[in-house]
Amino acid sequence: LNPGFYESGKQWSEPYPPAFCDFASVETDSGNAAFYMVPASETFQPATIETGAHESGKHGYYTHKMPVSLVPGGSWQSPRICIVAGKSVYDAMRSYMKDSGILQYAPLNKKLSASLFQKLVQSPILKLDQSANVDIPTVSNFIDQMPTDAIAHLAAFWPGGFDKNYPDYLPPDAEYGTLEDFKNLTTKIRKRGMLVMPYTNPTWWNEGPTLKKLGAQSITVKNLDGSMLQEKYNGNPGFVVQPEHPMVVARNAETVREFTETAPMDLLFQDQVGARRWIYTMDSAVSAGYSQGLINEAERSSKKIPLMTEAGFDRLIPYETGFCGMASLSFPKFKEYDDLWGKGNWTVEPVSVFAAHGRVIFYQHNLSDDVLSDSDQKITWNMV
């Protein structure tokens, strides 16, 4: 953020997660400083960072808040707050990478087999969405025309379509094809030398066989007032599930089994794991914290199949292959950023790419309208 942000009287805050990390750097004519926390334990500590104008823009402020939830008589140990003085933003980020443990995370070529790594680094994501009236024969014909270095990202193939029926993805929607048709399709794609990655969402479920069986009340995250945490996407209501609830853990493990045994895939996309903000809950099943539960889910699933997720934050790096939505800004004209920070008040400093480079691949957002191939401008932007 440039001085104009503060001079125009603006404020901005961001929770971590979904922010990549809580690192903040200030560069002035008088000197530089960076700020970040180093956790006191293995349990994830979320935060919220905020900056803005003070005294009509003559000064600026920065705050770093750490949410804490304790039972009566409980205790909490604060992370260390590190202040790095006199370094450039990237030198300060190197300090953060060391202190936070990022430098110890395995590089991608160690997390994956040699053959998968070589294929993956050359492969763009091709989203094949049944919502656009794409059935299995259409996908099969399309695959014949595609280069072999690509990830076939299958979405909305389940009953009801996108943002419905989660987490029940198989068998596919009857209009898409049978389970055998689906298995034959994925086998064909893989034999052609392409990679296959289906969409799943382990965090938010709605009306379907699983929710009917388990009951929303028992597995949904509870707000501080005891009510169930509900969200709506594309007009479809659903429930945010407790990531550490035994029944949720078991059902997410079943999803992994479906896409490693029933219809084997090369990668698994888990939506929202990297994009969900920290929350307070009243659930004993997530006593270590909701965000820690998401990290645990990624760790469990990554032992069976390489993962990608929406967005992403630093503590997910050991368990993820790709962060979708972290490669660049939205198309076109960056209007939402101008509205947020003010036109001419911001520039890009790719410190997250710098920190995660070689450990996870950053992609464009796989579900955004920004990546639809409906104009030459969009195709060019995404290829760049």
ZAVEXFI-381090 format. One line per 3 residues: number of its first residue (from 1); their letters; for each residue z, y, x of C-alpha. Coordinates in nm, 2 decimals. Layout:
<nodes>
NUM) A) Z,Y,X | ...
</nodes>
This chain:
<nodes>
1) LNP) 0.00,0.00,0.00 | -0.10,0.34,0.13 | 0.10,0.67,0.11
4) GFY) -0.09,0.76,-0.20 | 0.08,0.48,-0.39 | 0.42,0.65,-0.34
7) ESG) 0.29,1.00,-0.37 | 0.15,0.92,-0.72 | 0.50,0.80,-0.83
10) KQW) 0.42,0.43,-0.88 | 0.65,0.13,-0.86 | 0.56,-0.24,-0.81
13) SEP) 0.76,-0.56,-0.81 | 0.67,-0.92,-0.75 | 0.88,-1.24,-0.79
16) YPP) 0.87,-1.50,-0.52 | 0.73,-1.74,-0.63 | 0.46,-1.69,-0.73
19) AFC) 0.43,-1.45,-0.44 | 0.33,-1.64,-0.12 | 0.65,-1.54,0.05
22) DFA) 0.92,-1.27,0.06 | 0.79,-1.11,0.38 | 0.74,-0.73,0.37
25) SVE) 0.62,-0.50,0.65 | 0.64,-0.12,0.68 | 0.42,0.07,0.93
28) TDS) 0.49,0.44,0.98 | 0.43,0.72,1.23 | 0.79,0.67,1.34
31) GNA) 0.78,0.30,1.39 | 0.74,-0.04,1.22 | 0.98,-0.28,1.05
34) AFY) 0.95,-0.61,0.86 | 1.20,-0.78,0.63 | 1.24,-1.14,0.52
37) MVP) 1.50,-1.40,0.45 | 1.57,-1.73,0.62 | 1.73,-1.99,0.38
40) ASE) 2.07,-2.12,0.45 | 2.00,-2.47,0.32 | 1.72,-2.70,0.22
43) TFQ) 1.74,-2.58,-0.14 | 1.48,-2.31,-0.21 | 1.60,-1.96,-0.26
46) PAT) 1.38,-1.74,-0.48 | 1.36,-1.37,-0.47 | 1.21,-1.06,-0.62
49) IET) 1.08,-0.78,-0.40 | 1.01,-0.42,-0.52 | 0.89,-0.10,-0.38
52) GAH) 0.80,0.24,-0.52 | 0.84,0.62,-0.51 | 1.17,0.79,-0.48
55) ESG) 1.23,1.17,-0.53 | 0.89,1.25,-0.67 | 0.71,1.06,-0.40
58) KHG) 0.87,1.23,-0.10 | 1.03,0.90,-0.01 | 0.97,0.54,-0.08
61) YYT) 1.22,0.25,-0.14 | 1.22,-0.12,-0.09 | 1.45,-0.37,-0.25
64) HKM) 1.49,-0.75,-0.20 | 1.69,-0.93,-0.47 | 1.80,-1.29,-0.46
67) PVS) 1.88,-1.45,-0.80 | 2.19,-1.67,-0.80 | 2.32,-1.90,-1.07
70) LVP) 2.67,-2.05,-1.03 | 2.90,-2.27,-1.25 | 3.26,-2.15,-1.27
73) GGS) 3.43,-2.21,-0.94 | 3.10,-2.27,-0.76 | 2.99,-2.11,-0.44
76) WQS) 2.67,-1.97,-0.29 | 2.57,-1.91,0.07 | 2.34,-1.62,0.13
79) PRI) 2.03,-1.66,0.34 | 2.01,-1.46,0.66 | 1.82,-1.14,0.61
82) CIV) 1.60,-1.07,0.91 | 1.48,-0.73,1.02 | 1.21,-0.73,1.28
85) AGK) 1.17,-0.38,1.44 | 0.87,-0.24,1.64 | 0.62,-0.52,1.57
88) SVY) 0.28,-0.50,1.40 | 0.25,-0.68,1.07 | 0.09,-0.99,1.23
91) DAM) 0.34,-1.01,1.51 | 0.62,-0.98,1.26 | 0.46,-1.25,1.05
94) RSY) 0.46,-1.48,1.36 | 0.84,-1.43,1.36 | 0.86,-1.52,1.00
97) MKD) 0.65,-1.83,1.05 | 0.88,-1.94,1.33 | 1.21,-1.86,1.15
100) SGI) 1.10,-2.01,0.81 | 0.96,-2.33,0.96 | 0.60,-2.28,0.88
103) LQY) 0.50,-2.35,1.24 | 0.65,-2.70,1.20 | 0.43,-2.78,0.90
106) APL) 0.16,-3.04,0.98 | -0.19,-2.91,1.01 | -0.44,-3.03,0.74
109) NKK) -0.62,-3.27,0.98 | -0.29,-3.45,1.02 | -0.21,-3.46,0.65
112) LSA) -0.55,-3.61,0.55 | -0.76,-3.90,0.68 | -1.03,-3.80,0.93
115) SLF) -1.31,-3.88,0.68 | -1.15,-3.68,0.40 | -1.07,-3.39,0.62
118) QKL) -1.43,-3.36,0.75 | -1.57,-3.39,0.40 | -1.32,-3.14,0.25
121) VQS) -1.37,-2.85,0.49 | -1.75,-2.85,0.41 | -1.71,-2.88,0.03
124) PIL) -1.71,-2.61,-0.23 | -1.55,-2.67,-0.57 | -1.79,-2.74,-0.85
127) KLD) -1.61,-2.72,-1.18 | -1.75,-2.95,-1.45 | -1.59,-2.84,-1.78
130) QSA) -1.63,-3.04,-2.10 | -1.54,-2.72,-2.29 | -1.90,-2.61,-2.22
133) NVD) -2.03,-2.91,-2.42 | -2.08,-3.11,-2.10 | -2.06,-3.48,-2.17
136) IPT) -2.07,-3.77,-1.92 | -2.45,-3.82,-1.93 | -2.50,-3.45,-1.86
139) VSN) -2.25,-3.46,-1.57 | -2.42,-3.77,-1.43 | -2.76,-3.60,-1.44
142) FID) -2.62,-3.28,-1.28 | -2.46,-3.48,-1.00 | -2.80,-3.62,-0.90
145) QMP) -2.91,-3.27,-0.82 | -2.60,-3.16,-0.63 | -2.55,-3.16,-0.25
148) TDA) -2.32,-3.44,-0.14 | -2.07,-3.20,0.03 | -1.89,-3.08,-0.28
151) IAH) -1.58,-3.14,-0.49 | -1.65,-3.24,-0.85 | -1.37,-3.08,-1.04
154) LAA) -1.34,-3.24,-1.38 | -1.17,-3.04,-1.65 | -1.12,-3.05,-2.03
157) FWP) -1.24,-3.41,-2.06 | -0.93,-3.53,-2.25 | -0.88,-3.53,-2.63
160) GGF) -0.87,-3.18,-2.78 | -1.00,-3.01,-2.47 | -0.85,-2.75,-2.23
163) DKN) -0.49,-2.65,-2.29 | -0.43,-2.92,-2.54 | -0.28,-3.27,-2.54
166) YPD) -0.11,-3.24,-2.21 | -0.01,-3.46,-2.03 | -0.23,-3.72,-2.20
169) YLP) -0.56,-3.71,-2.01 | -0.68,-4.07,-2.05 | -0.87,-4.21,-2.23
172) PDA) -1.10,-3.91,-2.24 | -1.22,-3.74,-2.55 | -1.46,-3.96,-2.75
175) EYG) -1.73,-3.69,-2.74 | -1.71,-3.69,-2.36 | -1.73,-4.07,-2.33
178) TLE) -1.52,-4.39,-2.31 | -1.27,-4.47,-2.04 | -1.52,-4.71,-1.89
181) DFK) -1.79,-4.43,-1.90 | -1.54,-4.20,-1.72 | -1.46,-4.46,-1.46
184) NLT) -1.83,-4.53,-1.40 | -1.89,-4.16,-1.36 | -1.62,-4.10,-1.10
187) TKI) -1.74,-4.41,-0.92 | -2.09,-4.28,-0.91 | -1.98,-3.94,-0.78
190) RKR) -1.77,-4.09,-0.50 | -2.05,-4.33,-0.40 | -2.28,-4.04,-0.37
193) GML) -2.05,-3.90,-0.11 | -1.89,-3.63,-0.32 | -1.52,-3.58,-0.37
196) VMP) -1.36,-3.60,-0.72 | -1.06,-3.39,-0.84 | -0.94,-3.39,-1.21
199) YTN) -0.74,-3.12,-1.37 | -0.38,-3.19,-1.47 | -0.07,-2.98,-1.56
202) PTW) 0.27,-3.13,-1.48 | 0.46,-2.81,-1.59 | 0.35,-2.73,-1.94
205) WNE) 0.29,-2.98,-2.22 | 0.20,-2.96,-2.59 | 0.15,-3.17,-2.90
208) GPT) 0.02,-3.51,-2.81 | 0.14,-3.87,-2.77 | 0.38,-3.80,-2.48
211) LKK) 0.56,-3.50,-2.65 | 0.58,-3.70,-2.97 | 0.74,-3.99,-2.79
214) LGA) 0.98,-3.80,-2.57 | 1.06,-3.51,-2.80 | 1.03,-3.14,-2.69
217) QSI) 1.40,-3.07,-2.73 | 1.51,-3.32,-2.46 | 1.26,-3.23,-2.18
220) TVK) 1.19,-2.85,-2.23 | 1.34,-2.59,-2.00 | 1.62,-2.40,-2.18
223) NLD) 1.65,-2.02,-2.17 | 1.99,-1.87,-2.11 | 2.05,-1.84,-2.48
226) GSM) 1.98,-2.22,-2.52 | 1.64,-2.18,-2.68 | 1.34,-2.38,-2.55
229) LQE) 1.11,-2.20,-2.31 | 0.77,-2.19,-2.49 | 0.44,-2.04,-2.38
232) KYN) 0.09,-2.00,-2.53 | -0.24,-2.03,-2.35 | -0.58,-1.98,-2.51
235) GNP) -0.40,-1.97,-2.84 | -0.24,-2.31,-2.79 | 0.14,-2.33,-2.79
238) GFV) 0.33,-2.55,-2.56 | 0.66,-2.62,-2.38 | 0.76,-2.56,-2.02
241) VQP) 0.91,-2.89,-1.91 | 1.20,-2.95,-1.68 | 1.05,-3.07,-1.35
244) EHP) 1.35,-3.28,-1.25 | 1.42,-3.44,-1.59 | 1.39,-3.82,-1.54
247) MVV) 1.15,-3.86,-1.83 | 0.93,-3.58,-1.69 | 0.94,-3.72,-1.34
250) ARN) 0.84,-4.06,-1.48 | 0.55,-3.92,-1.69 | 0.41,-3.72,-1.41
253) AET) 0.43,-4.03,-1.19 | 0.22,-4.21,-1.45 | -0.04,-3.93,-1.44
256) VRE) -0.06,-3.98,-1.06 | -0.10,-4.36,-1.12 | -0.38,-4.30,-1.37
259) FTE) -0.58,-4.11,-1.11 | -0.50,-4.33,-0.82 | -0.54,-4.67,-0.99
262) TAP) -0.69,-4.66,-1.34 | -0.96,-4.41,-1.24 | -0.92,-4.34,-0.87
265) MDL) -0.98,-3.99,-0.74 | -0.99,-3.82,-0.40 | -0.77,-3.52,-0.49
268) LFQ) -0.55,-3.42,-0.78 | -0.53,-3.06,-0.92 | -0.18,-2.98,-1.06
271) DQV) -0.21,-2.65,-1.25 | 0.07,-2.39,-1.24 | 0.29,-2.56,-0.98
274) GAR) 0.22,-2.28,-0.73 | 0.18,-2.00,-0.99 | 0.50,-2.02,-1.18
277) RWI) 0.76,-1.76,-1.12 | 1.13,-1.84,-1.06 | 1.34,-1.85,-1.38
280) YTM) 1.71,-1.89,-1.47 | 1.77,-2.19,-1.69 | 2.07,-2.36,-1.86
283) DSA) 1.95,-2.71,-1.76 | 2.18,-2.94,-1.56 | 1.86,-3.14,-1.47
286) VSA) 1.75,-2.84,-1.26 | 2.08,-2.74,-1.11 | 1.91,-2.69,-0.77
289) GYS) 1.68,-2.44,-0.93 | 1.35,-2.45,-1.13 | 1.13,-2.36,-0.84
292) QGL) 1.29,-2.63,-0.62 | 1.21,-2.88,-0.90 | 0.84,-2.78,-0.87
295) INE) 0.85,-2.82,-0.49 | 1.01,-3.17,-0.54 | 0.73,-3.26,-0.79
298) AER) 0.46,-3.16,-0.54 | 0.64,-3.36,-0.27 | 0.66,-3.68,-0.48
301) SSK) 0.29,-3.66,-0.59 | 0.16,-3.58,-0.25 | 0.28,-3.91,-0.12
304) KIP) 0.02,-4.08,-0.34 | -0.28,-3.85,-0.34 | -0.38,-3.51,-0.18
307) LMT) -0.30,-3.22,-0.41 | -0.43,-2.88,-0.50 | -0.26,-2.62,-0.72
310) EAG) -0.30,-2.28,-0.88 | -0.20,-2.00,-0.64 | 0.07,-2.13,-0.40
313) FDR) 0.37,-2.02,-0.20 | 0.49,-2.10,0.15 | 0.73,-2.39,0.07
316) LIP) 0.45,-2.58,-0.09 | 0.23,-2.59,0.22 | 0.36,-2.93,0.34
319) YET) 0.26,-3.10,0.02 | -0.07,-2.92,-0.08 | -0.42,-2.95,0.05
322) GFC) -0.56,-2.64,-0.13 | -0.43,-2.32,-0.30 | -0.68,-2.21,-0.57
325) GMA) -0.67,-1.84,-0.64 | -0.57,-1.73,-0.30 | -0.90,-1.68,-0.12
328) SLS) -0.99,-1.33,-0.23 | -0.95,-1.07,-0.51 | -1.10,-1.07,-0.85
331) FPK) -1.46,-0.99,-0.93 | -1.59,-0.73,-1.00 | -1.47,-0.38,-0.88
334) FKE) -1.10,-0.48,-0.85 | -1.02,-0.27,-1.15 | -0.69,-0.45,-1.22
337) YDD) -0.56,-0.37,-0.87 | -0.67,0.00,-0.91 | -0.48,0.01,-1.24
340) LWG) -0.17,-0.15,-1.07 | -0.15,0.04,-0.75 | -0.40,0.33,-0.79
343) KGN) -0.75,0.37,-0.67 | -0.76,0.42,-0.29 | -0.39,0.34,-0.26
346) WTV) -0.43,-0.02,-0.14 | -0.61,-0.23,0.12 | -0.61,-0.60,0.20
349) EPV) -0.40,-0.75,0.47 | -0.45,-1.13,0.47 | -0.11,-1.22,0.60
352) SVF) -0.09,-1.53,0.38 | -0.41,-1.67,0.52 | -0.29,-1.59,0.87
355) AAH) 0.04,-1.78,0.80 | -0.11,-2.09,0.63 | -0.44,-2.11,0.83
358) GRV) -0.51,-2.47,0.93 | -0.24,-2.61,0.71 | -0.39,-2.56,0.36
361) IFY) -0.73,-2.43,0.24 | -0.75,-2.12,0.03 | -1.00,-2.12,-0.26
364) QHN) -1.11,-1.89,-0.53 | -0.93,-1.94,-0.86 | -1.09,-2.26,-1.01
367) LSD) -1.02,-2.17,-1.37 | -1.10,-1.79,-1.38 | -1.40,-1.63,-1.54
370) DVL) -1.46,-1.47,-1.20 | -1.60,-1.80,-1.08 | -1.83,-1.88,-1.37
373) SDS) -2.19,-1.91,-1.24 | -2.33,-1.68,-1.52 | -2.47,-1.41,-1.29
376) DQK) -2.63,-1.37,-0.95 | -2.36,-1.12,-0.85 | -2.07,-1.37,-0.92
379) ITW) -2.25,-1.65,-0.74 | -2.31,-1.43,-0.44 | -1.95,-1.30,-0.44
382) NMV) -1.80,-1.66,-0.45 | -2.04,-1.79,-0.19 | -1.92,-1.51,0.04
</nodes>
